[in-house]
Amino acid sequence: MGKNAPGYFGEFGGRYAPEILTEALEELEATYNKLKNNKKFKKELSYYLKNYVGRPSPLTYAERLTKEWGGARVWLKREDLNHTGAHKINNAIGQALVARHMGKKRIIAETGAGQHGLATATVGAMFGFETIIYMGAVDVKRQNLNAKKIEMLGAKILPVTSGEATLKEATSEAMRDWALNVSTTHYIVGSAIGPHPFPTIVRDFQAIIGRESKKQFRKEAKKLPDAVIACVGGGSNAIGMFHDFIDEKKVLLYGAEAGGLGSKPGEHSATITYGKTGFLHGTKTLIIQDDFGQIVPAHSVSAGLDYPGVGPEHAFLAKSKRVDYRMVTDEQAIASFLEISRIEGIIPALETAHAFYVAKDVAKQLGKKKDIIICLSGRGDKDVVEVLRLLGGEKHE
Ligand SMILES: *Cc1c(COP(=O)(O)O)cnc(C)c1O
């Protein structure tokens, strides 16, 4: 496949998957290309997004935060108010519908923070699929409530104990399962990662975030926002938020990636800041690796950002400088988590707290009479116990 072939974003992206998956990826691409412009499919998708997820999610003016930060007006795109509490369900519903059209009976997924596992288990129950969730054993522990919910919904969790036992390993295991069970199974990839067509499919299903935001903001303010900010793990909420603004050259775009504990390998998940070009989970992108091309384990206080790669479109948007990606440390994210909870009455996900930290700088820098929109990717219930533990300095069990 050449650079300009579908699935490439500049030099990044493509399809570097094991041969055993080629047919499944081609089938998926063909089905998706047919469905995405199909009126009946679009109607079906919007039916579930409205009546099951609760879309459109509100765009909330954050009056107190605006005052506190003393700069630009702050608006929040409330993906935390979606059913299951995050943006993940937008993509899970879309892909579940595609799977149903392909006649698959079984769906599998990887999960980090558990939000994508929860979204997949939820649509699995709703549509009657057999559902398997691969989750790192470390994450099963630190995101135990989500793990319990996934089981409550009738899905099966297969804990992954290899390597760091987090999101990367869970993704590898899910890919292995898919390769073995391709005829019956659809793999609902949870972020804008993986071999083509996944980064495009996931982006398209998440693009509703930015599309709604643009419309809602235009109605309020009769203009475009001055800046849009989102956190970046694999990059699905961010690319969904950015997609409709990328060609609006006046709108500044910011991504917040996890700076973790420090700049040494193993201390962070800051793929764009520290990563080098390589191959991971079937795509060419920026990856945290050592001088020998070995992937270095990622770290972040938020399980959803704890991934050593990033979606290929973000690698491209970083290289072309359309998006300004900044690092936020664990400590800064926790400070923002507390600040937003206390000032705005919204407990954000720890992942989202990274975006708030960047937003505070941007708001101050832009100054009054400007407007910024933050993608509030998810709610923080899942993180309350972990944050209290970290603040209390208790030891890991
Ligand atoms: C999963 C998750 C993220 C990170 O994933 P992306 O694909 O980068 O969006 C961010 N926020 C929340 C609330 C999540 O659940």
PDBQT file of the ligand as one rigid body, heavy atoms in Angstrom, charges set to zero:
ROOT
HETATM    1  C1  LIG A 401     -10.506   5.594  27.177  1.00  0.00    +0.000 C 
HETATM    2  C2  LIG A 401     -10.603   6.971  27.649  1.00  0.00    +0.000 A 
HETATM    3  C3  LIG A 401      -9.708   7.972  27.208  1.00  0.00    +0.000 A 
HETATM    4  C4  LIG A 401      -8.546   7.678  26.315  1.00  0.00    +0.000 C 
HETATM    5  O1  LIG A 401      -8.852   7.092  25.108  1.00  0.00    +0.000 OA
HETATM    6  P1  LIG A 401      -8.852   7.890  23.739  1.00  0.00    +0.000 P 
HETATM    7  O2  LIG A 401      -9.022   6.841  22.721  1.00  0.00    +0.000 OA
HETATM    8  O3  LIG A 401      -7.547   8.613  23.653  1.00  0.00    +0.000 OA
HETATM    9  O4  LIG A 401      -9.992   8.836  23.796  1.00  0.00    +0.000 OA
HETATM   10  C5  LIG A 401      -9.919   9.266  27.628  1.00  0.00    +0.000 A 
HETATM   11  N1  LIG A 401     -10.904   9.581  28.474  1.00  0.00    +0.000 NA
HETATM   12  C6  LIG A 401     -11.769   8.652  28.945  1.00  0.00    +0.000 A 
HETATM   13  C7  LIG A 401     -12.835   9.060  29.884  1.00  0.00    +0.000 C 
HETATM   14  C8  LIG A 401     -11.646   7.323  28.554  1.00  0.00    +0.000 A 
HETATM   15  O5  LIG A 401     -12.499   6.413  29.022  1.00  0.00    +0.000 OA
ENDROOT
TORSDOF 0
